[in-house]
Amino acid sequence: MVAAHATPSTDFCLRLARAHAVLIRRFDSALGSFHGLSFGDFQVLNHLSRAPGGRLRRVDLAERLGLTASGVTRTLLPLEKIGLVTRQPDPRDARVGYAAVTPTGEQLLQDATATVDLVSSDLLARVPPDALAGMAGLLSQLAGVTASNA
């Protein structure tokens, strides 16, 4: 049987998926060992912390994380239970709910960011800064990241 050859775009996507798996495994290991967080938890806290007032509508958080509304609910529940995130209703619209980072979540995020920075630096140590900037731009383009949903 002859192996099928992937097109350059398919080859790129397969390599990207493999790199993603490696990154998640490394981040999950480091964050879990030192802070009791997954990389997914870190991303939630990071997005909330960077948002105005430390909060986002749940639908906006779902968009930033690439999750469905129910996926974001499942992601937030454990973080709410341990006091890192809280729910906030919109006083003008009962259908709208916000997720907000708590002071405890903000402190844990600061500590975890140092770990993420170390792992990131280690993983990308051999990548030239100009190449890194180019790849970051490409990944933003692929993900549809804009200034309003970063």
Backbone as a ProteinNet text record, in pm:
[ID]
protein_1_A
[PRIMARY]
MVAAHATPSTDFCLRLARAHAVLIRRFDSALGSFHGLSFGDFQVLNHLSRAPGGRLRRVDLAERLGLTASGVTRTLLPLEKIGLVTRQPDPRDARVGYAAVTPTGEQLLQDATATVDLVSSDLLARVPPDALAGMAGLLSQLAGVTASNA
[TERTIARY]
83.5	0	88.4	55.3	132.3	70.9	155.5	107	67.7	-42.5	-87.1	0.1	31.6	110.8	17.6	42.8	-39.3	-0.3	-98.4	-69.7	4.2	71.8	140.9	46.3	-75.9	-168	-210.4	-234.1	-269.1	-150.4	-31.1	89	105	85	94.7	-7	-131.4	-235.4	-206.2	-154.2	-117.9	-4.6	93.8	205	157.5	67.1	10.8	-65	-143.2	-217.1	-121.8	-13.8	84.6	153.7	190.2	253.6	157.9	31.1	-69.9	-75.5	-76.5	-81.9	40.2	157.7	280.6	272.9	229.6	218.3	122.7	5.5	-94.6	-40.7	22.9	77.5	181.8	269.8	373.9	313.2	221.9	158.8	75.9	-3.5	-84.6	2.4	114.1	202.8	259.9	314.3	375.7	272.1	162.1	59.1	-7	-29.3	-89.6	1.8	129.8	226.2	243.6	252	284	162.5	51.3	-60.6	-196.5	-202.6	-329.3	-425.9	-372.5	-454.3	-422.4	-517.2	-489.4	-458.7	-406.3	-382.3	-514.3	-620	-752.9	-798.9	-776.7	-811.1	-731.6	-603.6	-519	-573.3	-613.6	-666.9	-792.7	-880.7	-1001.9	-964.1	-878.3	-838.8	-768.7	-686.1	-614.5	-711.1	-806.4	-903.6	-986.9	-1030	-1111	-1028.7	-906.7	-821.5	-793.3	-776.1	-744	-864.8	-983.7	-1106.4	-1133	-1200.4	-1235.6	-1314.7	-1271.1	-1338	-1316.5	-1226.6	-1198.9	-1314.8	-1402.3	-1517.8	-1554.4	-1617.8	-1665.7	-1803.4	-1882.4	-2005.8	-1965	-2042.6	-2008.3	-1997.7	-2082.9	-2079.5	-1949.2	-1898.8	-1771.7	-1654.6	-1662	-1557.8	-1557.6	-1674.5	-1683.9	-1617.6	-1640.4	-1578.6	-1426.7	-1375.7	-1230.6	-1165.6	-1237.6	-1183.5	-1210.5	-1295.3	-1332.3	-1423.7	-1507.1	-1599.3	-1743.4	-1832.9	-1975.3	-2016.1	-2137.6	-2188.5	-2190.8	-2234	-2235.5	-2093.9	-2002	-1862.5	-1801.1	-1834.5	-1780.8	-1843.1	-1968.8	-2033.3	-1963.1	-1936.2	-1865.2	-1724.1	-1660.2	-1525	-1526	-1627.4	-1632.9	-1674.2	-1757.5	-1809.5	-1702.3	-1598.9	-1497	-1422.5	-1401.5	-1332.4	-1418.4	-1549.1	-1640.5	-1639.5	-1639.8	-1644.3	-1523.1	-1407.1	-1287	-1256.7	-1349.1	-1339.1	-1247.6	-1216.7	-1130.1	-1210.7	-1335	-1424.8	-1560.2	-1631.9	-1766.6	-1861.6	-1988.6	-2092	-2145.9	-2173.5	-2234.3	-2348.5	-2468.2	-2579.9	-2571.3	-2636.2	-2647	-2774	-2763.5	-2882.4	-2986.9	-2943.4	-3036.5	-3097.1	-3035.2	-3082.4	-3057.2	-3163.5	-3151	-3098.3	-3104.6	-3055.5	-2904.1	-2841.6	-2697.1	-2628	-2526.2	-2447.4	-2300.1	-2233.2	-2090.3	-2013.3	-1891.1	-1795	-1688.2	-1651	-1551.9	-1446	-1322.9	-1213.5	-1220.3	-1198.2	-1197.5	-1055.9	-1040.8	-904.8	-815.1	-871.5	-795	-752.7	-844.2	-813	-706.3	-713.3	-614.6	-475.1	-467.2	-337.4	-281.4	-366.8	-321.8	-277.2	-348.9	-310	-171.6	-144	-11.8	97.6	74.6	173.6	187.4	74.6	76.5	137.4	123.1	180.2	331.9	393.6	538.9	576.9	497.7	523	501.8	392.8	364.7	475.5	523.2	632.7	759.4	790.4	908	894.3	777.7	755.1	758.7	694.8	693.6	834.7	913	1051.6	1132.5	1112.1	1183.8	1143	1013	963.7	1009	1021.5	1049.1	1188.5	1276.5	1410.4	1488.8	1468.5	1546.6	1477.8	1362.7	1290.9	1331.8	1380	1418.9	1297	1317.6	1205.4	1123	1188	1111.1	1024.8	1074.2	994.6	877.4	903.3	798.8	686.4	722.2	621.1	541.1	608	538.7	442.1	486.1	398.5	280.1	304.5	194.6	89.7	135	41.8	-37.5	30.2	-36.9	-141.1	-104.7	-198.5	-318	-296	-407.2	-500.4	-441.6	-521.9	-603.8	-541.6	-612.7	-727.3	-704.8	-804.8	-908.2	-889.7	-983.7	-973.1	-854	-831.9	-820.4	-897	-892.2	-865.6	-850.2	-827.5	-943.1	-1063.8	-1180.4	-1200.8	-1140	-1162.3	-1033.3	-926.5	-799.1	-807.8
-117.3	0	124.1	220.4	343.1	449.6	514.8	620	744.1	804.2	926.6	1042.4	1130.8	1248.3	1363.8	1428.4	1541.5	1664.9	1745.6	1873.5	1960.8	2064.4	2152.8	2208.7	2243.2	2298.6	2191.9	2068.8	1960.5	1927	1921.9	1894.8	2000.7	2127.8	2235.1	2214.3	2185	2166.9	2046.8	1938.7	1823.2	1857.2	1930.2	1970.9	2068.6	2157.7	2252.5	2178.5	2078.5	1999.3	1925.1	1872.5	1802.6	1900.1	2017.4	2119.1	2163.1	2178.6	2216.3	2113	1986.8	1880.7	1884.9	1907.8	1917.3	2035.7	2150.8	2270.1	2248	2196.2	2174.9	2078.9	1972.1	1874.2	1938.7	2019.6	2086.4	2188.1	2270.1	2370.4	2304.2	2202.7	2134	2073.6	2013.7	1951.5	2055.3	2163	2265.9	2337.5	2377.5	2450.9	2362.5	2236.1	2143.6	2118.2	2099.4	2070.7	2187.2	2307.9	2424.1	2503	2498.4	2586.9	2518.1	2389.4	2318.3	2360.4	2414.1	2460.4	2381.7	2377.7	2330.4	2452.7	2429.8	2542	2606.1	2525.4	2579.7	2675	2637	2725.6	2855.7	2843.7	2961.9	3054.6	2997.4	3079.9	3155	3088.5	3153.8	3272.7	3249.7	3357	3469.9	3435.1	3535	3623.1	3562.3	3640.8	3730.5	3677.5	3758.8	3873.8	3845.9	3948.4	4062.2	4028.7	4130.2	4211.1	4163.3	4231.8	4353.7	4454.1	4570.3	4527.3	4573.6	4539.4	4396.1	4322.5	4184.6	4090.6	4125.6	4040.3	4043.5	3934.2	3921	3856.8	3893.2	3818.1	3675.1	3581.2	3441	3406.2	3466.2	3440	3492.1	3604.8	3658.1	3572.1	3522.3	3431.5	3302.8	3251.5	3130.6	3153.5	3270.3	3301.4	3304.3	3368.9	3379.7	3243.9	3155.2	3022.8	2920.8	2956.8	2863	2753.2	2787.2	2690.2	2728.5	2634.2	2663.5	2725	2777.1	2833.7	2727.4	2605.4	2500.5	2457.9	2463.3	2431.4	2530.4	2657.5	2758.6	2741.9	2703.4	2679.3	2565	2456.3	2342.4	2380.6	2469.1	2513.8	2602.8	2688.5	2784.6	2722.6	2619.6	2563.2	2528.6	2451.5	2420.8	2545.4	2642.1	2765.2	2848.4	2843.6	2912.2	2843.7	2711.3	2636.2	2662.3	2687.1	2710.8	2859.7	2943.9	3086.8	3167.5	3116.8	3191.7	3280	3241.4	3311.5	3323	3428.4	3445.5	3481.9	3453.5	3492.8	3628.6	3708.3	3839.4	3857.7	3886.5	3912.1	4054.4	4077.4	4211.7	4273.2	4384	4442.8	4490.7	4515.1	4563.5	4453.1	4334.8	4226.8	4093.3	4030.3	3905	3790.7	3804	3698.3	3699.2	3809.9	3825.2	3792.9	3709.3	3677	3703.1	3746.8	3774.5	3673.6	3648.6	3575.4	3676.9	3678.5	3774.9	3702.9	3748.6	3693	3753.7	3671.4	3718.4	3763.3	3833	3868.2	3744.6	3636.6	3512.6	3459.8	3465.4	3422.3	3509.1	3638.4	3732.5	3703	3673.2	3641.3	3511.1	3410.2	3283	3300.5	3382.9	3410.2	3474.2	3569.3	3632.8	3529.3	3442.3	3338	3240.7	3200.1	3103.2	3163.1	3293.2	3358	3344.6	3351.2	3333.1	3192.6	3093.4	2956.1	2943	3001.2	2995.5	3065.7	3177.9	3248.7	3162.7	3090.8	3003.5	2889.2	2824.6	2713.6	2765.1	2879.9	2938.6	2969.4	3030.4	3063.9	2939.8	2835.4	2711	2647.2	2642.2	2580	2654.6	2785	2867.4	2928.9	2875.9	2933.6	2941.2	2847	2844	2914.4	2975.8	3044.7	3191.8	3242.4	3384.2	3474.9	3587.2	3676.7	3720.4	3746.3	3788.9	3674.5	3552.2	3437.5	3416.3	3436.6	3422	3523.2	3646	3749.3	3712.8	3661.7	3620.9	3506.1	3407.3	3294.4	3338.4	3430	3480.3	3549.4	3625.4	3689.7	3588.8	3485.8	3381.5	3309.6	3274.1	3204.8	3292.9	3421.7	3513.6	3517.4	3520.1	3521.5	3393.2	3279.1	3151.6	3144.2	3198.4	3191.8	3304.3	3396.9	3507.6	3604.8	3617	3705.8	3849.7	3936.2	4079	4153.6	4284.8	4365.2	4351	4332	4326	4189.9	4084.3	3952.7	3882.3	3958.8	3900.9	3856.1
0	0	0	-81.2	-93.9	-2.7	74.8	164.4	83.7	122.1	55.7	101.5	9.5	44.3	75.8	185.7	226.9	146.9	118.2	55.3	156.5	110.8	206	313.4	276.4	376.7	476.9	429.8	522.7	611.4	554	632.5	742.5	706.4	805.1	917.6	881.8	983.7	1073.8	1017.2	1099.1	1195.5	1146.8	1233.6	1341.8	1305	1401.8	1511.6	1472.7	1571.5	1665.5	1610.8	1695.2	1790.1	1737.4	1822.3	1932.5	1898.9	1997.3	2110	2074.4	2174.8	2266.4	2208.5	2288	2383.4	2332.2	2416	2532.6	2503.9	2609.2	2714.4	2670.1	2765.6	2856.2	2798.8	2879.6	2976.2	2925.5	3012.3	3121.7	3086.2	3186.4	3295.6	3256.6	3354.4	3450.6	3396.3	3481	3567.1	3506.9	3581.9	3686.9	3652.5	3748.2	3866.4	3838.6	3945.1	4041.8	3987.5	4071.3	4119.2	4044.2	4076.9	4083.6	4051	4054.1	3944	3835.8	3722.8	3597.4	3507.3	3372.1	3286.4	3167.3	3077.5	3035.5	3024.2	2995.2	3104.4	3230.5	3343.2	3334.4	3302.7	3289.7	3182	3069.4	2960.6	3003.8	3076.5	3126.8	3214.5	3312.3	3404.2	3328.4	3231.9	3154.4	3074.8	3006.8	2929.3	3020.1	3132.3	3223.7	3280.7	3319.4	3379.3	3281.7	3154.2	3053.6	3008.6	3039.6	2997.4	3086.7	3033.5	3116.2	3239.6	3355.8	3480.3	3525.3	3456	3495.5	3471.2	3374.4	3348.9	3201.2	3159.5	3022	3023.2	2922.9	2903.6	2871.9	2921.1	2902.5	2754	2671.6	2527.9	2466.6	2515	2465.4	2510.6	2633.3	2682.1	2599.2	2567.7	2485.5	2350.2	2289.9	2160.3	2171.5	2274.2	2290	2313.8	2381.4	2412	2301.7	2206.7	2102	2152.4	2250.1	2309.3	2279.9	2302.2	2297.1	2430.5	2436.5	2562	2672	2638.6	2740.6	2778.6	2683	2713.2	2809.9	2793.1	2884.5	3022.8	3028.6	3158.2	3231.2	3159.3	3221.1	3264.8	3189.8	3223.1	3346.6	3358.5	3468.4	3601.6	3599.5	3725.2	3827.4	3791.6	3892.8	3941.4	3851.9	3891.3	3985.4	3966.2	4057.9	4194.7	4194.3	4320.2	4407.5	4346.1	4426.5	4443.2	4399.7	4427.9	4337.5	4218.4	4126.7	4031.9	4010.6	3918.9	3987.1	3954.4	4006.9	3893.8	3914.8	3818.2	3857.7	3757.2	3780.7	3682.6	3733.7	3643.2	3587.6	3476.3	3420.4	3477.9	3550.4	3613.7	3512	3387.6	3285.9	3201	3198.8	3112.9	3181.5	3228.6	3303.9	3218	3085.6	2996.9	2985.8	3023	3008.5	3140.5	3132.4	3250.7	3223.7	3327.3	3318	3402	3360.5	3441.7	3479.3	3606.1	3654.7	3736.1	3719.7	3798.1	3938	4039.4	4178.3	4215	4327	4370.9	4388.7	4437.7	4453.1	4316.4	4219.4	4083.8	4020	4047.4	3993.1	4048.9	4178.1	4238.8	4183.1	4172.1	4116.3	3971.6	3895.9	3757.7	3751.9	3838.8	3839.8	3864.7	3960.9	3991.1	3874.2	3817.3	3706.9	3580.7	3561.6	3443.4	3442.5	3557.3	3564.1	3515.7	3553.1	3509	3358.4	3307.7	3164	3086	3137.7	3071.1	3064.4	3171.7	3172.2	3072.3	3071.9	2978.8	2835.2	2809.9	2675.4	2629.4	2715.9	2681	2649.8	2728	2705.5	2572.6	2546.4	2423.4	2297.8	2307.6	2189.3	2189.5	2271	2286.9	2156.2	2066.6	1942.9	1825	1851.9	1744	1743.6	1630	1623.7	1647.9	1717.1	1749.5	1628.1	1514.1	1396.5	1343.3	1350.3	1308.2	1403.8	1531.6	1632.6	1608.4	1578.4	1549.9	1424.9	1323.6	1201.6	1226	1304.1	1335.3	1420.6	1514.7	1597.9	1510.8	1412.1	1319.7	1239	1190.2	1113.5	1199	1321.2	1409.2	1442.8	1462.3	1486.6	1366.7	1248.2	1126.2	1113.4	1137.8	1130.1	1230.3	1349.2	1455.5	1446.8	1354	1344.3	1460.8	1515.7	1629.1	1578.6	1642	1613.4	1742.8	1732.5	1854.4	1951.2	1901.3	1990.3	2054.5	2002.2	2062.5	2104.9	2119.1	2159.7	2302.8
[MASK]
++++++++++++++++++++++++++++++++++++++++++++++++++++++++++++++++++++++++++++++++++++++++++++++++++++++++++++++++++++++++++++++++++++++++++++++++++++++

